[in-house]
Amino acid sequence: MEDGRWVEVDVKVRYAETDAQGVVYHGSYVVWFEVGRTEYCEVAGYPYARMEAEGVNIVVSDLAARYRRPARYGETVRVETRLASIRSRGCTFAYRILLPDGSLAVEGETIHLFVDRATGRPSIAPERIRTALAGFAKG
């Protein structure tokens, strides 16, 4: 799915997400990854709330972020998210966070496991979830 569909959401940088110099704190980008991932699932037709109602969670098992340029207080950044891969027991999302001028601030990825909500143990995701996400990713 290297050429998968990207979903975009804009985020206005809040003061609480920055340090004393008005530069975005590195952990805030991870929160924005979640904003992007949540939006992706929503647009793909399988929001988190639906997955959870069906007894499935997707939990982060690994995370990578590469910081290129800082975002600053008051700017509006664009979070772009795509499904990079999906497997029976997990999936990977890729992210780009762009500054107002279109330059890359951060790129990263998160790797997830599908987990049974009742037991908290990794499980095979229902085919309907995998099909919906993979089908949307292909466009």
Backbone bond lengths (Angstrom), bond angles and torsions (degrees), N, CA, C in turn:
res aa  C-N    CA-C-N  psi(-1)  N-CA   C-N-CA  omega(-1)  CA-C   N-CA-C  phi
1 M - - - 1.436 - - 1.515 111.75 -
2 E 1.288 116.71 28.95 1.467 121.83 -177.11 1.520 111.95 -53.86
3 D 1.329 117.06 -32.23 1.455 120.35 -178.39 1.522 111.51 -103.21
4 G 1.323 118.11 26.61 1.454 122.50 -176.25 1.514 113.63 -61.51
5 R 1.312 114.47 164.17 1.459 123.32 -178.49 1.530 110.99 -69.51
6 W 1.320 115.72 133.22 1.462 122.13 175.93 1.527 109.36 -94.79
7 V 1.308 116.58 140.69 1.463 123.10 173.30 1.523 106.80 -112.66
8 E 1.324 116.03 135.36 1.463 121.13 -175.70 1.529 110.78 -114.28
9 V 1.328 115.13 143.87 1.460 121.82 172.64 1.526 107.54 -145.75
10 D 1.321 116.14 136.75 1.462 120.71 179.53 1.525 109.88 -93.02
11 V 1.332 115.33 142.60 1.462 122.46 179.50 1.524 107.87 -131.34
12 K 1.321 115.68 125.84 1.469 119.75 174.56 1.516 108.35 -86.46
13 V 1.334 116.73 126.80 1.463 122.23 -177.04 1.529 108.97 -67.76
14 R 1.320 115.53 121.65 1.463 122.07 178.46 1.527 109.81 -91.94
15 Y 1.308 114.90 154.68 1.463 121.28 -178.89 1.529 111.14 -56.46
16 A 1.321 117.25 -39.49 1.469 121.80 -177.79 1.531 112.58 -64.74
17 E 1.322 117.48 -16.25 1.466 121.50 -178.86 1.527 112.45 -91.32
18 T 1.333 116.68 4.89 1.458 120.27 -175.28 1.525 112.05 -120.37
19 D 1.331 114.48 167.71 1.461 120.38 174.38 1.531 108.87 -92.09
20 A 1.308 116.92 -172.09 1.469 121.73 -176.32 1.526 112.79 -63.08
21 Q 1.330 117.68 -20.82 1.463 121.20 179.71 1.539 112.33 -93.16
22 G 1.334 116.69 3.41 1.460 120.27 -179.64 1.505 114.19 80.36
23 V 1.337 117.56 12.61 1.464 122.94 178.23 1.534 108.29 -94.03
24 V 1.325 115.97 137.01 1.462 120.24 -178.03 1.522 110.54 -60.83
25 Y 1.329 115.60 129.90 1.458 123.98 175.91 1.531 108.58 -67.50
26 H 1.328 117.65 139.85 1.470 121.12 -172.26 1.531 113.62 -57.36
27 G 1.320 118.12 -34.29 1.461 120.43 -179.65 1.519 113.80 -68.49
28 S 1.326 117.22 -22.18 1.469 120.26 179.39 1.528 111.17 -63.83
29 Y 1.321 117.30 -31.74 1.463 120.01 179.85 1.532 110.96 -64.29
30 V 1.320 116.27 -34.13 1.468 120.40 178.62 1.530 109.50 -65.53
31 V 1.321 117.05 -39.24 1.468 120.98 175.68 1.523 109.37 -61.87
32 W 1.331 117.02 -40.58 1.462 119.94 179.20 1.524 111.61 -68.09
33 F 1.323 117.76 -30.05 1.469 119.43 172.08 1.532 108.99 -57.81
34 E 1.327 116.33 -43.87 1.464 119.85 179.66 1.526 111.31 -65.00
35 V 1.320 117.28 -39.25 1.464 120.85 175.93 1.529 109.20 -58.09
36 G 1.315 116.83 -46.55 1.459 121.40 179.62 1.519 112.80 -64.17
37 R 1.316 116.62 -43.30 1.469 121.52 -179.54 1.523 110.93 -64.91
38 T 1.319 116.32 -41.86 1.466 120.68 178.53 1.524 110.03 -62.90
39 E 1.327 116.40 -44.13 1.467 121.10 178.39 1.529 110.42 -63.40
40 Y 1.332 116.79 -41.31 1.462 120.90 179.59 1.538 110.24 -57.80
41 C 1.320 116.33 -50.44 1.472 120.16 -178.26 1.523 111.02 -62.87
42 E 1.329 116.07 -38.69 1.469 121.26 178.05 1.528 110.54 -60.74
43 V 1.332 116.60 -51.31 1.461 121.95 -178.07 1.534 110.64 -65.97
44 A 1.321 116.41 -33.47 1.467 121.09 179.54 1.530 112.19 -72.60
45 G 1.327 116.76 -9.00 1.463 120.10 177.72 1.510 114.82 92.41
46 Y 1.337 117.09 8.82 1.464 120.26 178.66 1.526 109.58 -134.49
47 P 1.354 116.64 72.08 1.472 119.40 -178.14 1.523 112.30 -64.36
48 Y 1.324 114.71 157.38 1.464 120.49 179.24 1.521 111.95 -51.53
49 A 1.329 116.96 -42.53 1.471 120.00 -177.51 1.525 110.77 -58.94
50 R 1.304 117.59 -37.77 1.467 120.84 178.33 1.524 110.75 -67.98
51 M 1.353 116.22 -44.65 1.465 119.39 177.95 1.528 110.26 -57.88
52 E 1.337 115.23 -46.94 1.459 120.04 -178.08 1.524 110.99 -63.38
53 A 1.336 117.10 -40.41 1.466 120.61 177.92 1.524 111.21 -62.85
54 E 1.333 116.43 -27.70 1.463 121.65 178.66 1.528 111.92 -91.74
55 G 1.332 116.61 7.39 1.459 120.43 173.52 1.514 116.24 87.96
56 V 1.345 117.59 18.75 1.458 120.95 -176.71 1.531 110.26 -123.87
57 N 1.309 116.13 134.58 1.468 122.41 168.83 1.515 107.69 -115.22
58 I 1.335 116.45 153.45 1.464 119.94 168.14 1.525 105.80 -116.85
59 V 1.314 115.38 116.20 1.466 120.41 -175.43 1.525 110.01 -109.98
60 V 1.311 114.88 146.32 1.464 121.04 179.61 1.521 109.56 -73.44
61 S 1.333 115.85 127.61 1.465 120.23 175.49 1.527 111.69 -111.60
62 D 1.336 116.59 -17.07 1.465 120.53 178.56 1.522 108.15 -158.22
63 L 1.329 115.33 151.22 1.451 120.84 -178.43 1.517 109.11 -146.69
64 A 1.322 115.48 139.52 1.467 120.74 175.11 1.517 108.05 -135.78
65 A 1.317 116.20 141.37 1.458 121.52 176.86 1.522 108.95 -142.49
66 R 1.320 116.07 136.43 1.453 122.54 176.31 1.526 107.62 -118.50
67 Y 1.308 115.34 117.24 1.460 121.97 -176.26 1.523 109.71 -92.05
68 R 1.326 116.12 125.11 1.468 121.56 -176.19 1.530 111.75 -109.44
69 R 1.325 116.68 -51.62 1.470 121.90 -178.01 1.527 107.72 -143.32
70 P 1.317 118.45 147.32 1.463 120.47 -177.73 1.531 113.30 -79.83
71 A 1.314 114.92 144.40 1.463 121.27 167.49 1.524 106.59 -94.43
72 R 1.321 116.18 158.89 1.468 120.52 -174.55 1.522 111.39 -131.46
73 Y 1.310 113.58 159.16 1.456 121.66 178.99 1.527 110.81 -51.68
74 G 1.344 115.32 134.50 1.460 121.56 176.66 1.514 115.01 89.34
75 E 1.329 118.04 -17.73 1.465 120.22 177.83 1.529 109.60 -73.93
76 T 1.311 115.16 157.11 1.460 120.57 170.87 1.520 106.85 -108.46
77 V 1.326 115.41 118.98 1.462 120.92 179.03 1.522 108.94 -101.10
78 R 1.305 115.25 155.68 1.466 121.11 176.09 1.518 108.63 -107.55
79 V 1.325 116.12 125.60 1.461 122.57 176.72 1.526 106.85 -101.29
80 E 1.327 116.00 119.87 1.461 122.13 178.12 1.524 108.35 -111.00
81 T 1.322 115.62 132.68 1.466 121.36 -174.70 1.520 109.56 -133.82
82 R 1.326 115.30 140.17 1.471 120.00 172.63 1.520 109.31 -141.50
83 L 1.312 115.06 154.45 1.454 121.67 173.20 1.518 107.01 -80.41
84 A 1.330 116.63 112.83 1.466 120.65 -177.65 1.523 112.09 -81.93
85 S 1.345 116.43 -35.03 1.463 120.38 177.37 1.522 108.71 -161.64
86 I 1.327 114.84 157.79 1.462 120.13 175.48 1.518 108.22 -143.19
87 R 1.312 114.34 137.20 1.460 122.42 -179.77 1.524 108.63 -131.02
88 S 1.287 117.84 175.47 1.464 120.49 -177.48 1.524 112.22 -61.91
89 R 1.325 117.99 -34.67 1.465 121.37 -176.52 1.522 114.42 -111.35
90 G 1.334 117.47 3.92 1.451 117.63 -179.19 1.509 113.25 -173.07
91 C 1.318 114.44 178.49 1.458 120.58 179.62 1.522 109.15 -154.12
92 T 1.324 115.25 165.32 1.460 122.46 178.67 1.519 108.71 -130.11
93 F 1.332 115.66 133.06 1.459 121.74 174.72 1.518 109.26 -111.75
94 A 1.330 116.48 143.38 1.459 122.82 175.76 1.525 108.18 -111.81
95 Y 1.334 115.61 150.11 1.465 121.58 -175.79 1.517 111.44 -136.75
96 R 1.326 114.62 148.22 1.456 123.03 167.45 1.525 106.37 -133.95
97 I 1.314 116.14 133.46 1.462 120.67 173.56 1.512 106.74 -115.35
98 L 1.332 114.37 120.42 1.458 120.98 -174.59 1.516 110.84 -108.48
99 L 1.322 115.48 141.69 1.454 122.69 176.11 1.533 109.65 -77.82
100 P 1.336 117.88 167.29 1.469 119.75 -179.11 1.527 114.55 -54.97
101 D 1.334 117.82 -28.79 1.475 120.11 179.15 1.531 112.66 -84.52
102 G 1.332 116.41 3.48 1.466 121.18 178.77 1.515 114.38 89.46
103 S 1.316 117.94 -4.85 1.466 119.86 179.70 1.531 110.33 -76.68
104 L 1.315 114.63 156.04 1.457 121.59 -176.46 1.527 110.98 -80.05
105 A 1.330 115.89 123.47 1.465 121.22 175.31 1.525 109.82 -92.18
106 V 1.325 116.70 -49.35 1.461 122.33 -176.54 1.522 108.91 -147.08
107 E 1.321 115.96 144.73 1.458 121.29 169.33 1.518 107.40 -131.44
108 G 1.312 116.03 150.03 1.448 117.75 -178.10 1.509 112.40 -169.41
109 E 1.324 113.26 -173.80 1.459 119.98 176.89 1.513 109.56 -154.18
110 T 1.331 113.99 155.08 1.460 120.71 172.40 1.518 108.13 -127.90
111 I 1.325 114.72 140.06 1.463 121.60 176.37 1.518 106.85 -108.44
112 H 1.325 116.19 136.02 1.459 121.87 -173.57 1.522 111.79 -126.80
113 L 1.311 113.97 152.61 1.456 121.95 170.13 1.527 108.23 -111.21
114 F 1.316 116.36 143.68 1.457 120.39 169.76 1.521 106.77 -82.65
115 V 1.326 116.28 131.50 1.456 121.66 -175.42 1.524 109.52 -128.06
116 D 1.321 115.56 136.89 1.462 121.68 174.63 1.528 108.12 -71.06
117 R 1.335 117.57 121.84 1.472 121.20 -176.97 1.521 112.16 -61.84
118 A 1.311 117.04 -34.59 1.471 120.69 -176.28 1.525 111.97 -71.35
119 T 1.332 116.75 -39.45 1.467 119.44 -174.63 1.526 113.01 -102.64
120 G 1.346 116.48 -20.62 1.460 120.25 -175.97 1.511 113.43 74.64
121 R 1.319 116.81 12.15 1.466 121.48 -177.28 1.527 110.72 -105.17
122 P 1.345 116.48 147.62 1.469 119.43 175.85 1.523 110.62 -54.80
123 S 1.328 115.19 144.87 1.456 119.86 -178.63 1.526 109.53 -150.17
124 I 1.292 115.13 169.45 1.459 120.65 174.68 1.520 107.08 -79.73
125 A 1.319 116.09 128.79 1.465 120.39 178.93 1.517 109.64 -71.00
126 P 1.320 117.10 144.17 1.463 119.20 175.20 1.523 111.27 -55.72
127 E 1.292 115.75 142.67 1.460 122.00 -178.83 1.519 111.44 -55.07
128 R 1.331 117.88 -35.24 1.470 120.77 -177.33 1.537 111.13 -62.88
129 I 1.326 117.72 -35.40 1.466 120.85 178.22 1.523 109.80 -70.28
130 R 1.321 115.95 -48.77 1.473 119.71 -179.20 1.524 111.18 -61.37
131 T 1.338 116.71 -41.39 1.457 120.93 -179.46 1.522 111.21 -65.38
132 A 1.332 117.18 -43.15 1.472 120.65 -179.02 1.521 110.82 -63.61
133 L 1.335 117.42 -47.99 1.461 120.35 -178.17 1.527 111.62 -67.31
134 A 1.324 116.74 -45.61 1.467 120.29 -179.07 1.526 110.98 -66.36
135 G 1.326 117.29 -40.22 1.466 120.54 179.29 1.519 111.62 -63.73
136 F 1.327 116.51 -42.23 1.461 119.81 178.14 1.525 110.09 -64.51
137 A 1.319 117.26 -41.74 1.471 121.44 -177.20 1.527 111.47 -59.48
138 K 1.321 116.35 -35.69 1.467 120.51 -178.74 1.512 112.65 -76.22
139 G 1.331 116.15 -17.07 1.474 119.69 178.73 1.449 110.85 85.30
